[in-house]
Structure formats: C-alpha cells, structure tokens
Amino acid sequence: MTSDVDVDRFTRDLTTPTSALAIGAHPDDVEFGCGGVLAKWAADGCIVHHLVCTDGSKGTWDADADTAALAARRQDEQRDAARRLAGDRAGEVHFLGQVDGELRSDLDVREQVAFVIRSVAPQVVLGHDPWKRYRLHPDHRNAGLLAVEGIVAARDPHFYPEHLTEHGVRHHRPEALLLWEADEPDHVEDVTTAVDTKLDALEAHVSQFESTMKAVDDTELDAFRQRIRQRLAELGGPFDLAAAEIFKLITSL
C-alpha cells in the first residue's frame, strides 16, 4: 500500500459479525493475516473460530528437531493465541493435521473444511488469497483455495449430504469472505484499538521466534513488534487510520 492508493474503491469496516472462522495454512498465519480485525470483533462480541490446515511440523531451522513434538507444541501455541486474541469470545480451534508443506486442495480435504464451516456456521470467513501473484509457499495458496472451495461445498445441500444424515450438520452459507495478503485489496478494517492484542497473540507462537519473527532476544522481539506496528500504520495511512488490515472482500457467496 502506498499513499497513491485509490481509497475511494475500498469499502470500510464490516458490521461486527456474530461469528467468524479464520482459515490458516499454519499455526500463526491467522494472527499475522487478520489478528487485528478478529481481536476488534471479539471485543465487540463476535465468537472467533480458527481452522489450521497443516501441522506446522516444518516450522523450524533446526535440522535435528523432533517434528512430532514441534507439531504438538504448535497446537498448544495456537490454542493459546486464540485465547489471547478473543478472550471469552474464543470459539473452537480446529486442526486438519495435514503435513506441513504438503497441503493439497483436493476433494478429501475440501470435505473436512466444508464440515468445519457447516459445524461452526460463521457469518464471515477469512483466509489467504489463493490468487496472490508470485506467492512462494504452496500451503498458503492451497489453504486459500480450500477456504474458497470449502465455502462452495458448505453452502449447497447436495455436497456431502452425509454431514446432515450422519452428523446432524446442515449446509451453511456465510455472508462474506475476507482474503488477507490480497492481490487486489478492496476493503479496509480499522484495527487501531487491537494492535496490542494482535501482538500478544502473535507472541504466543514462541516456537516461531527464531525462524518467522527473527526475535531470539528482547531486542529483536522489540524490533519485531515495531515492524508489525509500522506495517499496520503503513496500511492505515492512506485511509487516515493509525493502524489497519486490508483484504479482498467477497460477498456474492
């Protein structure tokens, strides 16, 4: 985002939904991508659910790491992050457990995503933009596709009718989809009041301090916090906001 962005084409600040589901490829992706708006909504009464697609087992630079132990640790960190983000409005945290780096947008995983969407019945879904140009990480791309394709499957009753007959879970159509790191963003959320909460939730992911956050000591952790604050300020600047997160908004679901 730069100062010459066409702010007039952006919509602003959705009405706080009753419930939201954020779908991330790895533990911590949700907090990076939309932690501010989720914290803001939770403070206003929204129930915030998480769905993490992979086990995060490759999230370390230690070639000798116990990857099974890392995956278990990252689940604990994600649950802690969800509590920090939403407090008593924290909803369910779902894990698909796909192997980190090997996530695919196939029919089997799509069904699992659709089942979660139907189960928690979110008013708004948030996820990665699968169409972002030059995206390197395949998990981010495929998690975005799963969010989009999962909504299509969840909304129509003839997809996976066994969800109703065997589990009592009905089809559900969310009202809106917000895609973070969007290739062509067109929606802005004021997160000025939620920056500290976003940072607190990010810092629950202690296992990622070295690799993702480059924060192995207090000085580097302070620098990480400053980078996040600066980025949110840069995104908010064109809209005269102290801090913002931006998205592609899709409402024709």
PAZAPA-4460 file (N, C-alpha, C; in steps of 0.05 Angstrom, whole numbers, plus 32768, in hexadecimal, padded with zeros to 4 digits):
% residues 253
    n_x    n_y    n_z   ca_x   ca_y   ca_z    c_x    c_y    c_z   seq   type   mol
   8011   7FE8   8000   8000   8000   8000   8012   8019   8000     1      M     A
   800A   802C   7FEF   8019   8045   7FEE   8005   805C   7FF1     2      T     A
   800F   8074   7FF3   7FFE   808B   7FF6   7FED   8091   7FDE     3      S     A
   7FF3   8086   7FC7   7FE4   808B   7FAF   7FCE   8076   7FAA     4      D     A
   7FC8   8065   7FBE   7FB4   8051   7FBB   7F99   805E   7FB7     5      V     A
   7F88   8052   7FA7   7F6D   805D   7FA1   7F5B   8055   7FB8     6      D     A
   7F5A   8066   7FCD   7F4B   805F   7FE5   7F2D   805F   7FE0     7      V     A
   7F24   806D   7FCB   7F07   806E   7FC6   7EFB   8054   7FBE     8      D     A
   7F0C   8041   7FB4   7F00   8028   7FAC   7EFF   8013   7FC3     9      R     A
   7F09   801B   7FDA   7F0A   800A   7FF1   7EF0   800D   8002    10      F     A
   7EE4   7FF6   8009   7ED0   7FF7   801E   7EDE   7FF6   8039    11      T     A
   7ECF   7FFE   804D   7EDB   8000   8068   7ECB   7FF3   807D    12      R     A
   7ED8   7FE5   808F   7ECD   7FDD   80A9   7EB2   7FCF   80A7    13      D     A
   7EB3   7FB5   80A3   7E9A   7FA5   80A4   7E8D   7FA9   80BF    14      L     A
   7E73   7FA6   80C0   7E65   7FA4   80D9   7E6F   7F8B   80E8    15      T     A
   7E75   7F8D   8101   7E80   7F77   8110   7E6E   7F5E   810D    16      T     A
   7E79   7F48   8103   7E68   7F30   80FF   7E63   7F23   811A    17      P     A
   7E50   7F11   811B   7E4B   7F02   8133   7E60   7EEC   8137    18      T     A
   7E6A   7EE2   8120   7E7F   7ECD   8122   7E90   7ECF   8109    19      S     A
   7EAA   7EC7   810C   7EBD   7EC7   80F6   7ECE   7EAE   80F7    20      A     A
   7ED6   7EA5   80E0   7EE9   7E8E   80DE   7F00   7E97   80CD    21      L     A
   7F18   7E95   80D9   7F31   7E9C   80CA   7F3F   7E82   80C3    22      A     A
   7F46   7E7F   80AA   7F52   7E66   80A0   7F6F   7E6C   8098    23      I     A
   7F82   7E61   80A6   7F9E   7E66   80A1   7FAD   7E4C   8098    24      G     A
   7FC2   7E50   8089   7FD2   7E38   8081   7FE1   7E2D   8098    25      A     A
   7FED   7E3E   80A9   7FFE   7E35   80BF   7FF5   7E43   80D9    26      H     A
   7FFD   7E38   80F0   7FFA   7E48   8109   800A   7E62   8105    27      P     A
   7FFE   7E77   810D   8007   7E93   810C   7FFE   7EA3   80F3    28      D     A
   7FF6   7E95   80DE   7FEE   7EA3   80C5   7FD5   7EB5   80CA    29      D     A
   7FC3   7EAB   80DA   7FAB   7EBB   80E0   7FB2   7ED5   80EE    30      V     A
   7FC3   7ED3   8102   7FCB   7EEA   8112   7FD9   7EFF   8101    31      E     A
   7FEB   7EF5   80EF   7FF8   7F08   80DD   7FE4   7F14   80CA    32      F     A
   7FD3   7F04   80BE   7FC2   7F0D   80A8   7FAA   7F1E   80B1    33      G     A
   7F9E   7F17   80C7   7F85   7F26   80CF   7F81   7F27   80ED    34      C     A
   7F97   7F25   80FC   7F94   7F26   8119   7F88   7F40   8123    35      G     A
   7F8D   7F56   8116   7F82   7F70   811F   7F64   7F71   811D    36      G     A
   7F5A   7F69   8106   7F3C   7F6B   8103   7F2E   7F56   8114    37      V     A
   7F3A   7F3F   8117   7F2E   7F2B   8129   7F2D   7F34   8146    38      L     A
   7F43   7F41   814F   7F43   7F4B   816A   7F2E   7F61   816D    39      A     A
   7F2C   7F73   8159   7F19   7F88   815A   7EFC   7F7D   815C    40      K     A
   7EF7   7F6A   814A   7EDC   7F5E   814A   7ED6   7F50   8165    41      W     A
   7EE9   7F41   816F   7EE5   7F33   8188   7EDE   7F46   819F    42      A     A
   7EEC   7F5C   81A0   7EE7   7F70   81B4   7ECB   7F7B   81B2    43      A     A
   7EBF   7F79   819A   7EA4   7F83   8195   7E8F   7F6C   8196    44      D     A
   7E98   7F54   819E   7E85   7F3E   81A3   7E85   7F27   818F    45      G     A
   7E96   7F29   817B   7E98   7F13   8166   7EA6   7EFA   8172    46      C     A
   7E9A   7EE3   816C   7EA8   7ECA   8172   7EBB   7EC4   815C    47      I     A
   7ED5   7EBF   8163   7EEA   7EBB   814F   7EF3   7E9E   8150    48      V     A
   7EF0   7E91   8139   7EF9   7E75   8136   7F12   7E75   8124    49      H     A
   7F23   7E60   8128   7F3B   7E5C   8117   7F3A   7E41   810A    50      H     A
   7F45   7E3F   80F2   7F4A   7E26   80E4   7F66   7E27   80D9    51      L     A
   7F77   7E15   80E3   7F93   7E14   80DA   7F96   7DFB   80C9    52      V     A
   7FA0   7DFF   80B0   7FA0   7DE8   809D   7FB7   7DD5   80A1    53      C     A
   7FCF   7DDF   80A7   7FE6   7DCD   80AA   7FF0   7DCB   80C6    54      T     A
   8002   7DB8   80CB   800C   7DB3   80E6   8023   7DC5   80EE    55      D     A
   802D   7DD6   80DB   8043   7DE8   80E2   805E   7DDA   80E8    56      G     A
   8060   7DC1   80E0   8077   7DB1   80E9   8092   7DB9   80DC    57      S     A
   8091   7DCA   80C7   80AA   7DD3   80BB   80B1   7DEF   80C3    58      K     A
   80A4   7DF9   80D7   80A8   7E15   80DF   80C0   7E18   80F2    59      G     A
   80D7   7E10   80E9   80EF   7E14   80F9   8107   7E12   80E7    60      T     A
   811D   7E20   80EF   8136   7E1E   80E1   8148   7E08   80EC    61      W     A
   8140   7DFB   8101   8150   7DE6   810D   814C   7DCC   80FD    62      D     A
   8161   7DC4   80EF   8160   7DAB   80DF   815C   7D92   80EF    63      A     A
   8162   7D93   8109   8160   7D7C   811A   8147   7D7D   812C    64      D     A
   8135   7D8F   8126   811D   7D92   8138   810B   7D79   8137    65      A     A
   80FE   7D74   814D   80E9   7D60   814F   80D0   7D6C   8144    66      D     A
   80CA   7D65   812B   80B4   7D73   811D   8098   7D6C   8129    67      T     A
   8095   7D54   8134   807C   7D4C   8141   8078   7D5D   815A    68      A     A
   808D   7D61   8169   808B   7D72   8181   8086   7D8F   8179    69      A     A
   8092   7D98   8163   808D   7DB4   815A   8070   7DB7   8152    70      L     A
   8065   7DA3   8144   8049   7DA5   813C   8036   7DA7   8154    71      A     A
   803C   7D97   8169   802B   7D98   8181   802E   7DB3   818F    72      A     A
   8047   7DBD   8190   804B   7DD7   819D   803C   7DED   818E    73      R     A
   803C   7DEC   8174   8030   7E01   8164   8011   7E00   8167    74      R     A
   8006   7DE9   816C   7FE9   7DE8   8172   7FE4   7DF7   818C    75      Q     A
   7FF4   7DF2   81A0   7FF1   7DFF   81BA   7FF4   7E1D   81B7    76      D     A
   8007   7E26   81A7   800C   7E42   81A2   7FF4   7E4F   8194    77      E     A
   7FE8   7E40   8181   7FD1   7E4B   8172   7FB9   7E4E   8185    78      Q     A
   7FB4   7E3B   8196   7F9E   7E3D   81A9   7FA3   7E55   81BC    79      R     A
   7FBB   7E59   81C4   7FC2   7E70   81D5   7FBD   7E8A   81C6    80      D     A
   7FC6   7E8B   81AD   7FC3   7EA3   819D   7FA5   7EA9   8199    81      A     A
   7F95   7E95   8195   7F78   7E99   8191   7F6C   7EA5   81AA    82      A     A
   7F75   7E9C   81C2   7F6A   7EA7   81DB   7F74   7EC4   81DF    83      R     A
   7F8D   7EC9   81D8   7F97   7EE4   81DB   7F89   7EF7   81C8    84      R     A
   7F82   7EED   81B0   7F76   7EFE   819C   7F59   7F05   81A3    85      L     A
   7F4A   7EF2   81AD   7F2D   7EF6   81B0   7F23   7EF4   81CD    86      A     A
   7F34   7EEC   81DF   7F2B   7EEB   81FB   7F14   7ED8   81FF    87      G     A
   7EFF   7EE1   820D   7EE8   7ECF   8211   7ED6   7ECC   81F9    88      D     A
   7EDE   7ED9   81E3   7ED0   7ED6   81C9   7EDF   7EC3   81B7    89      R     A
   7EF4   7EB6   81C1   7F02   7EA2   81B1   7EF0   7E8A   81AD    90      A     A
   7EEE   7E81   8194   7EDD   7E6A   818D   7EEE   7E51   818B    91      G     A
   7EE8   7E41   8178   7EF6   7E27   8174   7F10   7E2B   8163    92      E     A
   7F24   7E1B   8169   7F3C   7E1A   8159   7F3E   7DFF   814D    93      V     A
   7F3C   7DFE   8132   7F3C   7DE4   8124   7F57   7DE1   8116    94      H     A
   7F61   7DC8   8115   7F7A   7DC1   8108   7F74   7DAB   80F4    95      F     A
   7F7B   7DAF   80DB   7F79   7D99   80C7   7F90   7D86   80C8    96      L     A
   7FA7   7D90   80D2   7FBE   7D7E   80D5   7FCC   7D76   80BC    97      G     A
   7FC8   7D84   80A6   7FD7   7D7D   808D   7FF4   7D83   8091    98      Q     A
   8005   7D74   8084   8022   7D78   8087   802B   7D93   807D    99      V     A
   8039   7DA2   808D   8044   7DBC   8085   8053   7DBA   806B   100      D     A
   804C   7DCB   8058   8059   7DCB   803E   804D   7DB9   802A   101      G     A
   8039   7DA9   8032   802D   7D95   8020   800F   7D99   801D   102      E     A
   8005   7DB0   8026   7FE8   7DB5   8024   7FDF   7DB5   8007   103      L     A
   7FC9   7DA8   8002   7FBD   7DA7   7FE7   7FA0   7DAF   7FE9   104      R     A
   7F97   7DBD   7FD5   7F7A   7DC4   7FD3   7F6D   7DAD   7FC3   105      S     A
   7F68   7D97   7FD1   7F5B   7D81   7FC3   7F3F   7D7C   7FD0   106      D     A
   7F31   7D69   7FC5   7F15   7D64   7FCE   7F13   7D5B   7FEB   107      L     A
   7F26   7D4B   7FF4   7F25   7D41   800F   7F28   7D58   8023   108      D     A
   7F3C   7D69   801F   7F41   7D7F   8031   7F2B   7D94   802F   109      V     A
   7F21   7D98   8017   7F0B   7DAB   8013   7EF3   7DA3   8024   110      R     A
   7EED   7D89   8025   7ED7   7D80   8035   7EDB   7D87   8053   111      E     A
   7EF4   7D83   805C   7EF9   7D8A   8078   7EF5   7DA7   807E   112      Q     A
   7EFE   7DB8   806B   7EFA   7DD5   806F   7EDC   7DDC   806E   113      V     A
   7ECD   7DD0   805B   7EB1   7DD5   8059   7EA2   7DCC   8073   114      A     A
   7EAB   7DB6   807F   7E9F   7DAC   8097   7EA3   7DC0   80AE   115      F     A
   7EBB   7DCB   80B0   7EC0   7DDF   80C5   7EAF   7DF8   80C1   116      V     A
   7EAE   7E01   80A8   7E9D   7E19   80A2   7E80   7E14   80AA   117      I     A
   7E76   7DFC   80A3   7E5B   7DF6   80AA   7E57   7DF3   80C8   118      R     A
   7E6B   7DE9   80D5   7E69   7DE3   80F2   7E69   7DFD   8103   119      S     A
   7E7A   7E11   80FC   7E7B   7E29   810C   7E6A   7E3F   8100   120      V     A
   7E60   7E3C   80E7   7E4D   7E4E   80DA   7E56   7E6C   80DD   121      A     A
   7E6E   7E73   80D3   7E77   7E8F   80D6   7E67   7EA2   80C3   122      P     A
   7E64   7EBA   80CD   7E58   7ECF   80BC   7E6D   7ED9   80A8   123      Q     A
   7E87   7EDA   80B1   7E9D   7EE2   809F   7EB3   7ECD   80A1   124      V     A
   7EBF   7EC7   808A   7ED6   7EB6   8088   7EEE   7EC8   807F   125      V     A
   7F05   7EC2   8089   7F1D   7ED0   8082   7F33   7EBC   807A   126      L     A
   7F43   7EC3   8066   7F57   7EB0   805D   7F6C   7EBD   804B   127      G     A
   7F80   7EAD   8043   7F95   7EB6   8031   7F89   7EBC   8015   128      H     A
   7F94   7ECF   8007   7F8C   7ED3   7FEB   7F9B   7EBF   7FDA   129      D     A
   7F8D   7EAB   7FCE   7F9B   7E97   7FBF   7FA5   7EA0   7FA4   130      P     A
   7F9C   7EB8   7F9C   7FA4   7EC2   7F81   7FB9   7ED8   7F83   131      W     A
   7FC6   7EDB   7F9A   7FDB   7EEF   7F9C   7FF2   7EE7   7F8A   132      K     A
   7FFB   7EFA   7F7A   8010   7EF5   7F67   802B   7EF1   7F76   133      R     A
   803B   7EDF   7F6A   8056   7EDA   7F74   8057   7ECF   7F90   134      Y     A
   8041   7EC4   7F99   8041   7EB7   7FB4   8053   7E9E   7FB3   135      R     A
   8066   7E9C   7FC5   8078   7E85   7FC4   806E   7E6D   7FD3   136      L     A
   8061   7E70   7FEA   805B   7E59   7FFB   8041   7E4C   7FF1   137      H     A
   8043   7E32   7FE9   802B   7E25   7FDE   8016   7E21   7FF3   138      P     A
   801D   7E1E   800C   8008   7E1B   8021   7FF6   7E33   8023   139      D     A
   8002   7E4B   8020   7FF1   7E63   8021   7FDE   7E64   800A   140      H     A
   7FE8   7E5E   7FF2   7FD7   7E5E   7FDB   7FC0   7E49   7FDE   141      R     A
   7FC7   7E31   7FE6   7FB3   7E1C   7FE8   7FA0   7E20   7FFF   142      N     A
   7FA9   7E2C   8015   7F97   7E32   802B   7F82   7E47   8021   143      A     A
   7F8B   7E5A   8011   7F78   7E6D   8006   7F64   7E60   7FF4   144      G     A
   7F6D   7E4E   7FE3   7F5A   7E3F   7FD2   7F47   7E2F   7FE2   145      L     A
   7F51   7E23   7FF7   7F3F   7E13   8008   7F2A   7E24   8016   146      L     A
   7F31   7E3C   801E   7F1D   7E4E   8029   7F07   7E55   8015   147      A     A
   7F10   7E5C   7FFD   7EFC   7E63   7FE8   7EEB   7E4A   7FE0   148      V     A
   7EF9   7E34   7FDB   7EEA   7E1D   7FD2   7EDA   7E10   7FE8   149      E     A
   7EE4   7E13   8001   7ED5   7E09   8018   7EBB   7E18   801C   150      G     A
   7EBB   7E32   8016   7EA2   7E41   8018   7E8E   7E38   8004   151      I     A
   7E97   7E33   7FEB   7E85   7E2A   7FD6   7E78   7E0F   7FDE   152      V     A
   7E89   7DFD   7FE9   7E7F   7DE3   7FF1   7E6D   7DE5   8009   153      A     A
   7E73   7DF7   801C   7E63   7DF9   8035   7E48   7E06   8030   154      A     A
   7E46   7E16   801B   7E2D   7E26   8018   7E17   7E16   800B   155      R     A
   7E1E   7E01   7FFB   7E0B   7DF3   7FEA   7E04   7DD8   7FF7   156      D     A
   7DEA   7DD1   7FFA   7DE2   7DB9   8009   7DEA   7D9F   7FFB   157      P     A
   7DEF   7D9F   7FE1   7DF5   7D86   7FD4   7E12   7D7F   7FD4   158      H     A
   7E23   7D91   7FDF   7E3F   7D89   7FE5   7E3F   7D7B   8000   159      F     A
   7E4A   7D63   8001   7E4E   7D55   801A   7E34   7D53   802B   160      Y     A
   7E1E   7D48   8020   7E05   7D46   8030   7E08   7D35   8049   161      P     A
   7E1D   7D25   804A   7E21   7D15   8063   7E28   7D26   807B   162      E     A
   7E30   7D3F   8076   7E35   7D51   808D   7E1B   7D55   809D   163      H     A
   7E04   7D55   808F   7DEA   7D58   809C   7DE0   7D3E   80A6   164      L     A
   7DE1   7D29   8095   7DD5   7D10   809D   7DE5   7D01   80B3   165      T     A
   7DFF   7D05   80B3   7E10   7CF7   80C6   7E18   7D08   80DE   166      E     A
   7E19   7D22   80DA   7E24   7D33   80EF   7E10   7D49   80F8   167      H     A
   7DFA   7D4C   80EA   7DE7   7D61   80F0   7DF0   7D7D   80EB   168      G     A
   7E04   7D80   80D8   7E0F   7D9A   80D1   7E03   7DA3   80B7   169      V     A
   7DF6   7DB9   80B7   7DE9   7DC3   809F   7DFB   7DD4   808E   170      R     A
   7DF3   7DD8   8075   7E03   7DE9   8063   7E01   7E06   806E   171      H     A
   7E16   7E16   8067   7E17   7E31   8071   7E25   7E43   805D   172      H     A
   7E1A   7E5A   8059   7E25   7E6E   8046   7E2E   7E87   8056   173      R     A
   7E48   7E8B   8059   7E51   7EA4   8066   7E49   7EBD   8056   174      P     A
   7E49   7ED3   8063   7E41   7EEC   8056   7E58   7EFA   8048   175      E     A
   7E71   7EF5   8051   7E87   7F04   8046   7EA1   7EF3   8049   176      A     A
   7EB4   7EF8   8036   7ECE   7EEC   8037   7EE2   7F03   8035   177      L     A
   7EF5   7F03   8048   7F0B   7F16   8047   7F25   7F07   8042   178      L     A
   7F34   7F0F   802E   7F4E   7F03   8027   7F64   7F16   802E   179      L     A
   7F77   7F0C   803F   7F8D   7F1D   8047   7FA5   7F19   8033   180      W     A
   7FB8   7F2B   8035   7FCF   7F2C   8022   7FC4   7F2C   8006   181      E     A
   7FAF   7F3C   8002   7FA0   7F3B   7FE8   7FB0   7F47   7FD1   182      A     A
   7FAD   7F3A   7FBA   7FBA   7F45   7FA2   7FAE   7F5F   7F9A   183      D     A
   7F93   7F61   7F9D   7F85   7F7A   7F96   7F72   7F81   7FAD   184      E     A
   7F7D   7F8C   7FC3   7F6C   7F92   7FDA   7F58   7FA8   7FD3   185      P     A
   7F40   7FA6   7FE0   7F2C   7FBA   7FDC   7F1B   7FBF   7FF5   186      D     A
   7F26   7FB6   800C   7F18   7FBA   8025   7F2C   7FC0   803C   187      H     A
   7F26   7FD3   804D   7F38   7FDA   8063   7F29   7FD8   807D   188      V     A
   7F37   7FCE   8091   7F2C   7FCD   80AC   7F3F   7FDD   80BF   189      E     A
   7F32   7FEF   80CE   7F41   7FFF   80E2   7F47   7FED   80FA   190      D     A
   7F61   7FE8   80FF   7F68   7FD7   8115   7F78   7FE6   812A   191      V     A
   7F74   8000   812B   7F84   8011   813D   7F82   8008   815A   192      T     A
   7F6B   7FFF   8162   7F67   7FF7   817E   7F70   7FDB   8184   193      T     A
   7F79   7FCC   816F   7F7E   7FAF   8173   7F9B   7FA8   816E   194      A     A
   7FAD   7FBB   816A   7FC9   7FB5   8163   7FD6   7FA6   8179   195      V     A
   7FD3   7FAF   8192   7FE0   7FA1   81A8   7FD6   7F84   81AB   196      D     A
   7FBD   7F80   81A7   7FB2   7F65   81A9   7FBC   7F53   8192   197      T     A
   7FBF   7F5E   817A   7FCA   7F4F   8164   7FE7   7F47   816B   198      K     A
   7FF6   7F59   8175   8012   7F53   817C   8013   7F3E   8192   199      L     A
   8002   7F40   81A6   8002   7F2D   81BC   7FFC   7F11   81B2   200      D     A
   7FE9   7F0F   819F   7FE2   7EF5   8193   7FF9   7EEA   8183   201      A     A
   8006   7EFB   8173   801E   7EF2   8164   8034   7EE7   8176   202      L     A
   8037   7EF4   818D   804C   7EEC   819F   8046   7ED2   81AE   203      E     A
   802E   7EC7   81AB   8029   7EAC   81B5   8038   7E97   81A5   204      A     A
   8040   7E9E   818D   804E   7E8A   817B   806C   7E8B   8180   205      H     A
   8073   7E83   8198   808F   7E85   81A1   80A2   7E75   818F   206      V     A
   8098   7E5E   8185   80A9   7E4D   8174   80B2   7E5B   815B   207      S     A
   80A4   7E71   8154   80A9   7E7F   813B   80BB   7E98   813E   208      Q     A
   80C3   7E9D   8157   80D3   7EB5   815C   80EC   7EB6   814B   209      F     A
   80FA   7EA0   8148   8113   7EA0   8139   810E   7EA1   811B   210      E     A
   80FD   7E90   8111   80FB   7E8D   80F4   80E9   7EA3   80E7   211      S     A
   80D0   7EA5   80F0   80BE   7EB8   80E4   80C1   7ED4   80ED   212      T     A
   80C5   7ED8   8107   80C5   7EF2   8112   80E1   7EFF   8116   213      M     A
   80F5   7EEE   8113   8111   7EF7   8116   8114   7F07   8131   214      K     A
   810B   7EFA   8146   810A   7F07   8160   8114   7EF4   8176   215      A     A
   812E   7EEF   8176   8139   7EDC   8189   8141   7EE9   81A4   216      V     A
   813F   7F04   81A6   8144   7F11   81BF   8131   7F29   81C1   217      D     A
   8132   7F36   81D8   8120   7F4C   81DD   8122   7F63   81C9   218      D     A
   813B   7F68   81C1   813F   7F7E   81AE   8132   7F77   8193   219      T     A
   8136   7F5F   818A   812B   7F56   8170   810C   7F54   8172   220      E     A
   8102   7F4C   818A   80E5   7F4A   818D   80D9   7F66   818C   221      L     A
   80E6   7F79   8198   80DC   7F95   8196   80DD   7F9E   8179   222      D     A
   80F1   7F96   816A   80F3   7F9E   814E   80DC   7F91   813E   223      A     A
   80D6   7F78   8145   80BF   7F6B   8137   80A5   7F7A   813D   224      F     A
   80A1   7F81   8156   8089   7F90   815D   8087   7FAA   814D   225      R     A
   809E   7FB8   814B   809F   7FD1   813C   8099   7FCC   811E   226      Q     A
   80A3   7FB6   8113   809D   7FB1   80F7   807F   7FAC   80F2   227      R     A
   8072   7F9E   8104   8055   7F9A   8102   8046   7FB4   8104   228      I     A
   804D   7FC4   8118   8040   7FDE   811C   8044   7FF0   8104   229      R     A
   805C   7FF0   80F9   8062   8001   80E2   8052   7FF8   80CA   230      Q     A
   8050   7FDD   80C6   8041   7FD3   80AF   8024   7FDA   80B1   231      R     A
   8018   7FD7   80C9   7FFC   7FDE   80CC   7FF7   7FFC   80C8   232      L     A
   800A   800C   80D1   8008   8029   80CD   800A   8030   80AF   233      A     A
   801C   8022   80A1   801F   8027   8084   8005   8020   8075   234      E     A
   7FF8   800A   807E   7FDF   8002   8071   7FC9   8016   8077   235      L     A
   7FCA   8021   808F   7FB4   8034   8097   7FB8   8050   808C   236      G     A
   7FD1   8057   8086   7FD7   8073   807E   7FC5   807E   8069   237      G     A
   7FC2   8071   8052   7FB2   807C   803D   7F94   8081   8045   238      P     A
   7F8C   8074   805A   7F70   8077   8063   7F6D   8088   807C   239      F     A
   7F83   8096   8083   7F84   80A6   809B   7F7E   8096   80B4   240      D     A
   7F88   807E   80B5   7F85   806C   80CC   7FA0   8067   80D8   241      L     A
   7FA1   8065   80F2   7FBB   8060   8100   7FC5   8044   80FB   242      A     A
   7FB3   8031   80F6   7FBA   8015   80F0   7FA3   8008   80E2   243      A     A
   7FAA   7FF7   80CE   7F95   7FEA   80BE   7F9F   7FCF   80B4   244      A     A
   7F8C   7FBE   80AE   7F90   7FA6   809F   7F7E   7FA7   8086   245      E     A
   7F89   7F9E   806F   7F7A   7FA0   8056   7F75   7F85   804A   246      I     A
   7F60   7F83   803B   7F57   7F69   8031   7F49   7F6C   8015   247      F     A
   7F46   7F56   8008   7F33   7F54   7FF2   7F19   7F4A   7FFE   248      K     A
   7F03   7F59   7FFA   7EE9   7F52   8004   7ED8   7F46   7FEF   249      L     A
   7ECD   7F2E   7FF4   7EBB   7F21   7FE2   7EA1   7F1C   7FF1   250      I     A
   7E8B   7F26   7FE7   7E71   7F23   7FF4   7E5D   7F12   7FE4   251      T     A
   7E64   7F0D   7FCB   7E52   7EFD   7FBA   7E59   7EDF   7FBE   252      S     A
   7E51   7ED4   7FD4   7E57   7EB9   7FDB   7E40   7EA6   7FD7   253      L     A
***
